[in-house]
Amino acid sequence: MKLGAHGSEPAVVVHARMDMGAAYLSRVTAYLPHALSSYNRFHIVKLSCEAMDELRSAEWKIESALVREELGELDAMHQRFFL
């Protein structure tokens, strides 16, 4: 990083926002020793949504199996609404 060529010094950078790639973090840590690092909001939200989808899918499988166990199989008319 050549901040000096643009009239700045690495020591004055206090915050760096970046993608979640390990390469970005290692470069910021190496070249901007005084900067706090944070990740772009997009990546945080994307990971959170993926985790919620996995959890929702797992819960649906468990809950629908419990309902079938308690109530038995649904007839054809009701299956389209619940499965």
Secondary structure per residue as TSV (DSSP state, phi and psi in degrees):
chain	resnum	aa	ss	phi	psi
A	1	M	-	360.0	127.6
A	2	K	-	-112.9	65.6
A	3	L	G	-67.8	-32.4
A	4	G	G	-58.5	-34.1
A	5	A	G	-66.8	-18.5
A	6	H	G	-107.8	14.3
A	7	G	T	82.7	23.5
A	8	S	-	-134.1	164.7
A	9	E	-	-121.8	141.3
A	10	P	G	-56.4	-30.7
A	11	A	G	-67.1	-21.4
A	12	V	G	-91.2	-8.1
A	13	V	-	-77.3	122.7
A	14	V	-	-106.9	-14.5
A	15	H	E	-149.2	137.3
A	16	A	E	-131.7	123.0
A	17	R	E	-105.5	137.0
A	18	M	E	-151.2	171.8
A	19	D	-	-69.2	171.8
A	20	M	S	-88.5	8.1
A	21	G	-	-66.8	140.7
A	22	A	H	-61.7	-31.6
A	23	A	H	-62.6	-38.7
A	24	Y	H	-64.2	-46.8
A	25	L	H	-63.2	-42.0
A	26	S	H	-65.0	-36.9
A	27	R	H	-70.1	-43.2
A	28	V	H	-62.7	-43.8
A	29	T	H	-61.4	-40.8
A	30	A	H	-73.4	-41.8
A	31	Y	H	-101.8	-17.5
A	32	L	-	-125.9	73.2
A	33	P	T	-63.0	-23.5
A	34	H	T	-99.5	-0.3
A	35	A	-	-86.8	138.9
A	36	L	E	-81.0	144.4
A	37	S	E	-109.7	140.7
A	38	S	E	-143.2	157.1
A	39	Y	E	-97.1	151.2
A	40	N	-	-58.0	141.2
A	41	R	H	-58.5	-37.3
A	42	F	H	-53.3	-45.8
A	43	H	H	-69.8	-37.3
A	44	I	H	-64.6	-46.3
A	45	V	H	-65.0	-41.0
A	46	K	H	-61.0	-47.2
A	47	L	H	-64.1	-39.2
A	48	S	H	-64.0	-43.2
A	49	C	H	-65.1	-40.2
A	50	E	H	-63.2	-41.6
A	51	A	H	-65.4	-41.2
A	52	M	H	-64.8	-39.4
A	53	D	H	-62.5	-43.0
A	54	E	H	-62.0	-45.6
A	55	L	H	-64.4	-45.1
A	56	R	H	-61.0	-41.8
A	57	S	H	-64.6	-44.8
A	58	A	H	-64.1	-43.2
A	59	E	H	-63.7	-40.9
A	60	W	H	-61.7	-42.6
A	61	K	H	-63.3	-43.7
A	62	I	H	-66.6	-49.4
A	63	E	H	-65.9	-41.9
A	64	S	H	-66.8	-33.0
A	65	A	H	-67.0	-40.0
A	66	L	H	-65.8	-39.7
A	67	V	H	-64.0	-45.6
A	68	R	H	-60.9	-37.5
A	69	E	H	-64.8	-40.9
A	70	E	H	-76.5	-44.2
A	71	L	H	-103.5	-12.9
A	72	G	-	85.6	179.3
A	73	E	-	-70.5	146.4
A	74	L	-	-82.5	150.9
A	75	D	-	-74.4	168.7
A	76	A	H	-57.1	-37.5
A	77	M	H	-64.5	-39.0
A	78	H	H	-86.8	-20.9
A	79	Q	H	-60.6	-38.7
A	80	R	H	-64.1	-23.6
A	81	F	H	-89.1	-25.9
A	82	F	H	-114.9	-10.6
A	83	L	-	-113.9	360.0
